[in-house]
Amino acid sequence: MTEAHRIVVLGAGYAGLSAAKRAARARGARVTVVDARAEWIERVRLHQALAGQSIPHRDLAEMLERKGIEFIRGRVLDIDPAARRVRLEGEWSLAYDSLILALGSFADTGAVPGATEYAYPVATPEDVARVPALSGRVAVVGGGSTGIETAAELAESRPELEIHLVSSEEPGGWLSPKAHNHIRAALDRLGVCVHAGAKVAAVTATGLELVDGAELPAETVLWTTGFAVPEVAARSGLAVNARGRVLVDPELRSLSHPEIYVAGDSAVVAGPAERALRMSCATALPTGKFAAAALTARLAGKEPAPWKFRYHFQCLSLGRRDGVIQFVHADDTPARTVLTGRAGAWFKEQIVSGAVKLARP
């Protein structure tokens, strides 16, 4: 009897789960998913959890094993491509025939003095669990999607808090004027004090020091700007860029180790107009699915279908009753169409719920 081809997927985020779901359809394959967490929590809802709302927790072993996918809880230390083994914390290792690397990303607090010591990221479930009880003034650093959603959610759910959004750029400034103006109006309506054009020089035990010399006192500093990836790929000898993300070919195979496929935030993936795809759920799901499809096509002796990707929209929630849906061109630049208000909030919820169905095996 022919032994099953073992496909190991490292990471159980949106990219890893969508990859495992697609790989499990391959005939004669045995799929194993490895992740340090026992539960899957939707990353795009962490700002809701921070505001005290209940969000779904799904048992990974139960969810995966229902579909015949093995789950191993463990922290990945490195990969030995020559021996085709993954070394896990606890001095044990796991053999594979094919590997999909999808370990995701975490908050990068290393660029600003004091951020690691005194700021609380909002990038992982563990981050949110470490945030102390919020009171008084809360400074949210970062005017990207996560910062905007976090500030709005807290302001709506916890009106007793004084929320400050601190950003070197105008929050939502990368979107169309209609979307940007709606975001700014919503933040004003919710009582968020926006500090646009303010660059943080240091985080201290009592708040923020800004580059212009000003100080912003805060009981809690929440960090939502910048992401980093685990050092596993670089430590294992794969070709990576300056940020440690794996360089891949059009099939999402490592340029230096083409037997390893890479998806989600772990990879530098060329998109429309040769722009690298941004770190997001919108990127993780399709890259995970495509990496597994390309891998299983090769195993079946077939040529993989070419990689095709385009962006459709960007979604931001502004509390539970307001949102912005910015429709975009294929290369992620803003188009004219924008949904706002309750329609935007409803649309965002449908996208988040749909992402769960796409990722869940």
C-alpha positions as CSV (number, residue, x, y, z in Angstrom):
1,M,0.0,0.0,0.0
2,T,1.4,3.4,-1.0
3,E,2.1,5.6,2.0
4,A,0.2,8.9,2.1
5,H,2.0,12.1,1.0
6,R,2.4,14.2,4.1
7,I,1.6,17.9,3.7
8,V,2.4,20.0,6.7
9,V,0.9,23.5,7.1
10,L,2.7,25.8,9.5
11,G,0.2,28.3,10.9
12,A,-3.6,28.2,11.5
13,G,-4.5,31.7,10.6
14,Y,-6.6,32.7,7.5
15,A,-3.8,31.6,5.1
16,G,-3.0,28.4,6.9
17,L,-6.6,27.2,7.3
18,S,-7.5,28.0,3.7
19,A,-4.4,26.2,2.5
20,A,-5.2,23.1,4.7
21,K,-8.8,23.1,3.5
22,R,-7.6,23.0,-0.2
23,A,-4.8,20.6,0.4
24,A,-7.2,18.1,2.1
25,R,-8.9,17.6,-1.2
26,A,-5.8,16.1,-2.8
27,R,-6.0,12.3,-3.3
28,G,-3.5,10.3,-1.3
29,A,-2.5,13.3,0.9
30,R,-2.3,13.4,4.7
31,V,-2.6,17.0,5.9
32,T,-1.3,18.2,9.3
33,V,-1.6,21.8,10.6
34,V,0.7,23.1,13.3
35,D,0.0,26.1,15.4
36,A,1.0,27.4,18.8
37,R,-2.6,28.2,19.7
38,A,-5.4,25.7,20.5
39,E,-8.1,28.0,19.3
40,W,-8.8,30.0,16.2
41,I,-9.9,33.6,17.0
42,E,-10.8,35.9,14.1
43,R,-8.0,38.4,14.0
44,V,-10.1,41.0,12.4
45,R,-12.4,41.1,15.4
46,L,-9.7,41.7,18.1
47,H,-10.7,45.4,18.4
48,Q,-14.2,44.1,19.4
49,A,-12.7,41.9,22.1
50,L,-10.6,44.8,23.4
51,A,-13.8,46.8,23.8
52,G,-15.3,44.0,26.0
53,Q,-17.4,42.3,23.4
54,S,-17.6,38.5,23.1
55,I,-16.1,37.1,19.9
56,P,-16.1,33.5,18.7
57,H,-13.4,31.0,19.8
58,R,-13.2,27.9,17.7
59,D,-11.3,24.7,18.8
60,L,-8.7,24.0,16.1
61,A,-8.4,20.3,16.7
62,E,-12.1,19.8,16.6
63,M,-12.6,22.0,13.6
64,L,-9.8,20.4,11.6
65,E,-10.2,16.8,12.5
66,R,-13.9,16.9,11.4
67,K,-12.4,17.2,7.9
68,G,-9.7,14.6,8.4
69,I,-6.9,17.1,9.0
70,E,-4.5,16.4,11.8
71,F,-3.8,19.2,14.3
72,I,-0.6,19.5,16.3
73,R,-0.3,22.3,18.9
74,G,3.3,23.4,19.0
75,R,5.6,26.4,18.5
76,V,7.8,26.2,15.3
77,L,11.4,26.9,15.9
78,D,12.9,26.3,12.5
79,I,12.8,24.2,9.4
80,D,15.5,21.8,8.1
81,P,14.7,21.8,4.3
82,A,17.4,19.2,3.5
83,A,16.0,16.7,6.0
84,R,12.4,17.9,5.4
85,R,11.7,18.2,9.1
86,V,10.2,21.0,11.2
87,R,11.7,21.5,14.7
88,L,9.2,22.4,17.4
89,E,9.6,23.7,20.8
90,G,10.1,20.9,23.3
91,E,12.9,19.2,21.5
92,W,10.9,17.2,19.0
93,S,10.4,17.4,15.2
94,L,7.9,16.7,12.5
95,A,8.6,15.1,9.1
96,Y,7.0,16.3,5.9
97,D,6.9,15.6,2.2
98,S,5.6,19.0,1.3
99,L,5.4,22.1,3.4
100,I,3.3,25.3,3.3
101,L,4.6,28.1,5.5
102,A,1.9,30.4,6.7
103,L,3.0,31.7,10.2
104,G,1.4,35.1,9.8
105,S,2.7,38.3,11.6
106,F,2.7,40.1,14.9
107,A,3.0,43.7,16.1
108,D,6.4,45.4,15.5
109,T,7.2,47.5,18.6
110,G,10.9,47.5,18.2
111,A,11.3,50.7,16.1
112,V,10.2,53.2,18.8
113,P,12.0,53.4,22.2
114,G,9.8,52.2,25.0
115,A,7.1,50.7,22.8
116,T,8.0,47.1,23.7
117,E,8.1,47.9,27.4
118,Y,5.1,50.3,27.8
119,A,2.7,49.9,24.8
120,Y,0.1,47.1,24.3
121,P,-0.3,45.8,20.8
122,V,-3.6,44.8,19.3
123,A,-2.3,42.2,16.8
124,T,-2.9,38.8,18.4
125,P,-5.3,37.3,20.9
126,E,-2.4,37.1,23.4
127,D,-1.8,40.8,23.0
128,V,-5.4,41.7,23.8
129,A,-5.4,39.3,26.8
130,R,-2.5,41.3,28.2
131,V,-4.1,44.7,28.0
132,P,-4.9,45.9,31.5
133,A,-8.3,47.2,32.5
134,L,-8.8,50.5,30.6
135,S,-9.5,53.7,32.4
136,G,-9.0,57.4,31.9
137,R,-7.1,58.4,28.8
138,V,-6.2,55.8,26.2
139,A,-3.8,56.7,23.4
140,V,-4.1,54.5,20.2
141,V,-1.0,54.8,18.1
142,G,-1.5,54.2,14.4
143,G,-3.9,55.7,11.9
144,G,-4.3,52.6,9.7
145,S,-7.3,50.3,9.6
146,T,-6.6,48.7,13.0
147,G,-6.0,52.0,14.7
148,I,-9.2,53.5,13.3
149,E,-11.3,50.5,14.2
150,T,-9.8,50.2,17.7
151,A,-10.4,53.9,18.5
152,A,-13.9,53.9,17.1
153,E,-14.9,50.7,18.9
154,L,-13.6,51.8,22.2
155,A,-15.2,55.2,21.9
156,E,-18.6,53.7,21.1
157,S,-18.5,50.9,23.7
158,R,-16.7,52.7,26.5
159,P,-17.8,56.4,26.4
160,E,-16.3,57.0,29.8
161,L,-12.9,56.6,28.3
162,E,-11.0,59.5,26.7
163,I,-9.7,58.2,23.4
164,H,-6.8,59.8,21.5
165,L,-5.8,58.5,18.0
166,V,-2.2,59.4,17.3
167,S,-0.9,59.1,13.7
168,S,1.9,60.4,11.6
169,E,-0.5,60.4,8.6
170,E,-4.2,61.5,8.3
171,P,-6.3,58.5,9.5
172,G,-7.9,57.1,6.3
173,G,-5.9,59.4,4.2
174,W,-5.0,56.6,1.7
175,L,-8.7,56.3,0.8
176,S,-10.9,58.4,-1.4
177,P,-12.0,61.9,-0.1
178,K,-15.5,60.6,0.6
179,A,-14.3,57.7,2.6
180,H,-11.6,59.7,4.4
181,N,-14.1,62.5,5.3
182,H,-16.6,60.0,6.6
183,I,-14.0,58.4,8.9
184,R,-12.9,61.7,10.3
185,A,-16.6,62.8,10.9
186,A,-17.3,59.5,12.6
187,L,-14.3,59.8,14.9
188,D,-15.4,63.4,15.7
189,R,-18.9,62.2,16.4
190,L,-17.6,59.5,18.8
191,G,-15.5,62.0,20.6
192,V,-12.1,60.6,19.5
193,C,-9.4,63.2,19.7
194,V,-7.3,62.8,16.5
195,H,-3.6,63.9,16.5
196,A,-2.8,63.7,12.7
197,G,0.8,64.4,11.7
198,A,2.0,63.5,15.1
199,K,5.0,61.1,15.1
200,V,5.8,59.2,18.3
201,A,9.4,59.6,19.5
202,A,9.1,57.3,22.6
203,V,6.6,55.5,24.8
204,T,6.9,56.0,28.5
205,A,5.2,54.7,31.6
206,T,3.0,57.8,31.6
207,G,2.2,58.2,27.9
208,L,3.8,59.4,24.7
209,E,6.6,61.7,23.8
210,L,6.3,63.2,20.3
211,V,9.0,64.1,17.9
212,D,8.0,67.8,18.1
213,G,8.7,67.8,21.9
214,A,5.1,67.6,23.0
215,E,3.9,65.0,25.5
216,L,0.6,63.2,25.6
217,P,-0.2,61.7,29.0
218,A,-2.1,58.4,28.9
219,E,-3.0,55.7,31.3
220,T,-2.7,53.1,28.5
221,V,-1.0,53.1,25.1
222,L,-2.4,50.8,22.5
223,W,0.0,50.0,19.6
224,T,-1.5,49.3,16.1
225,T,1.2,50.4,13.7
226,G,3.6,48.1,12.0
227,F,3.9,44.3,11.6
228,A,6.8,41.9,11.8
229,V,7.0,38.2,10.8
230,P,8.5,35.3,12.8
231,E,12.2,34.7,12.2
232,V,11.6,31.0,11.3
233,A,12.1,31.5,7.6
234,A,15.3,33.6,7.9
235,R,16.7,31.3,10.6
236,S,16.0,28.3,8.4
237,G,18.0,29.7,5.5
238,L,15.2,30.7,3.1
239,A,15.7,33.7,1.0
240,V,13.9,36.6,2.6
241,N,13.7,40.4,2.2
242,A,14.9,42.9,4.8
243,R,11.8,42.4,6.9
244,G,12.2,38.6,7.0
245,R,9.3,37.8,4.6
246,V,10.0,35.0,2.1
247,L,10.7,35.8,-1.5
248,V,8.5,33.6,-3.7
249,D,8.0,32.8,-7.4
250,P,4.6,33.0,-9.2
251,E,3.6,29.7,-7.8
252,L,4.2,31.0,-4.2
253,R,7.3,28.7,-3.9
254,S,10.3,29.9,-2.0
255,L,12.9,31.3,-4.5
256,S,15.7,29.5,-2.6
257,H,13.8,26.3,-1.6
258,P,11.0,25.7,-4.2
259,E,9.8,22.6,-2.4
260,I,8.4,25.0,0.3
261,Y,5.3,27.0,-0.5
262,V,4.6,30.2,1.4
263,A,1.3,32.1,1.9
264,G,-0.2,35.1,3.8
265,D,1.9,37.6,5.7
266,S,4.9,35.3,5.6
267,A,5.5,35.9,1.8
268,V,6.3,38.8,-0.4
269,V,3.7,38.3,-3.2
270,A,3.6,40.3,-6.3
271,G,0.1,41.6,-7.1
272,P,-1.4,43.9,-9.8
273,A,1.0,46.4,-11.3
274,E,3.8,44.3,-9.5
275,R,3.0,45.9,-6.2
276,A,3.6,43.6,-3.2
277,L,0.3,42.5,-1.7
278,R,-0.5,44.1,1.7
279,M,-0.6,42.1,4.9
280,S,-4.4,41.4,5.3
281,C,-7.1,38.8,5.5
282,A,-7.9,39.8,1.9
283,T,-4.4,38.6,0.9
284,A,-4.1,35.6,3.3
285,L,-7.2,33.7,2.2
286,P,-6.5,33.6,-1.6
287,T,-2.7,33.0,-1.2
288,G,-3.3,30.1,1.1
289,K,-5.8,28.5,-1.2
290,F,-3.6,29.1,-4.3
291,A,-0.4,27.8,-2.6
292,A,-2.2,24.5,-1.8
293,A,-3.8,24.3,-5.2
294,A,-0.4,24.8,-6.9
295,L,1.2,22.2,-4.6
296,T,-1.4,19.6,-5.2
297,A,-1.4,20.2,-8.9
298,R,2.3,19.5,-9.0
299,L,1.8,16.3,-6.9
300,A,-0.8,15.2,-9.5
301,G,1.7,15.8,-12.3
302,K,-0.2,18.8,-13.6
303,E,0.8,22.4,-14.4
304,P,-0.7,24.8,-11.8
305,A,-3.2,27.4,-13.0
306,P,-1.5,30.8,-13.2
307,W,-1.8,33.1,-10.2
308,K,-4.5,35.7,-10.7
309,F,-5.4,38.2,-8.0
310,R,-7.1,41.6,-7.8
311,Y,-8.4,43.6,-4.9
312,H,-12.1,44.5,-4.7
313,F,-12.6,46.7,-1.6
314,Q,-11.2,47.7,1.8
315,C,-13.5,47.5,4.8
316,L,-13.4,49.4,8.1
317,S,-15.8,49.3,10.9
318,L,-16.5,52.4,12.9
319,G,-18.2,50.8,15.9
320,R,-21.2,48.5,15.5
321,R,-23.5,50.8,13.6
322,D,-21.2,52.5,11.1
323,G,-18.5,51.5,8.6
324,V,-16.8,52.4,5.4
325,I,-16.5,50.1,2.4
326,Q,-14.0,51.6,-0.1
327,F,-14.3,49.9,-3.5
328,V,-10.8,49.8,-5.1
329,H,-9.2,49.1,-8.5
330,A,-7.3,45.9,-9.1
331,D,-4.1,47.4,-7.7
332,D,-5.8,48.5,-4.4
333,T,-6.1,52.2,-5.3
334,P,-9.4,53.8,-4.4
335,A,-12.3,53.8,-6.9
336,R,-15.2,56.2,-6.7
337,T,-17.8,53.9,-5.1
338,V,-18.0,54.1,-1.3
339,L,-20.5,52.7,1.2
340,T,-20.9,54.4,4.6
341,G,-23.0,54.3,7.7
342,R,-25.2,51.3,8.5
343,A,-24.9,49.9,5.0
344,G,-21.1,50.0,5.4
345,A,-21.3,48.3,8.8
346,W,-23.6,45.6,7.4
347,F,-21.3,45.0,4.4
348,K,-18.3,44.7,6.7
349,E,-20.0,42.1,8.8
350,Q,-20.9,40.1,5.8
351,I,-17.3,40.1,4.6
352,V,-15.9,39.1,8.0
353,S,-18.5,36.3,8.3
354,G,-17.7,35.2,4.7
355,A,-14.0,35.1,5.5
356,V,-14.7,32.6,8.3
357,K,-16.6,30.3,5.9
358,L,-13.8,30.5,3.3
359,A,-11.1,29.7,5.8
360,R,-12.9,27.1,8.0
361,P,-12.3,23.5,6.8
